[in-house]
């Protein structure tokens, strides 16, 4: 089956204005805060991980027709039902977020960094070429940055690899880099802002020396 | 619409929840019944992101960086630790990078693949940040996007766009407005807007 993300929007021709919003206006319907809280609260239960969430969201066939909290809701429904959580014999939750633990849990976060088991392949200043082929699963290299030459700008350490974690395979931690591209490399000579620089954060398997 | 009709309409809206409202209530009820959710935890979460964790946190970080050169150096070198020292560590801010605007470079942050955003310092993202038009255009036509926000930069300013494609989260440190040398940290923080920390706006002057 072909994997198709509907969320990879960088550089696409998307109509519509960017509608500004005052600070402090976080929700636009009474159910939206509830969805935000449900998604955060189900985190520790083991229904999914952050990469599975993103994969479930980006593959919703009607992704582009939904508001963001509708996307979150539909993906949570999908994951909960796939895990059998809503059935008659649901698996036991790994951990349940209790009210008195919420603030400490937020403060703690869930770092994606992991210990390094081998040295980084690239260093700051190295020229790299990004992978050309879109894999048949969740990945985090945007289409606009495929088969392009950029420069390593930062080395972030070793982080959980979304490509495997999203499929429940393993975390397979990988070195993570910020890779800078010249606007002309990405958009050609007619780039609207030809002197701008664009970066993505790319995992080592996405990169080859250039 | 008369005052009475308007009132009646609102009452009706309260009595008849939307289809989405019903879906969310059903899901919450099922997850609660199956032991996956503590509904009281949802109340605390909503309150935290409505009243405690928002862009005023980030504004204090930026104001401190403007005020205190030592803190500024630390922030640019190790943003996660510097921000944690002010008490704003946590979820969706586990791996922070602060990027500083200069007269020559203007930074702007986007997540073209979803909605990655530094919650610990800016709170929940505005709708436009998650919207298709912003995500599509920010990487390709940043000057066009800035224009929509009413921001025009000198032609020589280089625009630097950070697409948050992994778990690193970016905070823009805007240029300190001129004539603010006499202000204290609290007064400086009042000048720092949410948009100026995403890079789609400038601080108040």
Interface residues (C-beta under 8 A of the other chain):
Chain A: X5 X7 X8 X9 X10 X11 X12 X13 X14 X15 X16 X17 X18 X19 X20 X21 X23 X24 X25 X26 X27 X28 X29 X30 X31 X33 X34 X35 X36 X37 X38 X40 X41 X42 X45 X47 X50 X54 X57 X58 X64 X67 X68 X70 X73 X76 X77 X80 X85 X86 X90 X92 X93 X96 X97 X98 X99 X101 X102 X103 X105 X106 X107 X108 X109 X110 X111 X112 X113 X140 X141 X142 X144 X145 X154 X156 X159 X160 X162 X176 X178 X186 X187 X191 X192 X193 X195 X196 X197 X198 X199 X200 X201 X202 X203
Chain B: X18 X20 X21 X23 X24 X25 X27 X28 X30 X31 X34 X35 X36 X37 X38 X40 X41 X42 X43 X44 X45 X46 X48 X49 X50 X53 X54 X55 X89 X90 X91 X92 X93 X94 X95 X97 X110 X112 X113 X114 X115 X120 X123 X124 X126 X127 X128 X130 X131 X132 X133 X134 X135 X136 X137 X138 X139 X140 X141 X142 X143 X144 X145 X148 X149 X158 X159 X160 X161 X162 X163 X164 X165 X166 X167 X168 X193 X194
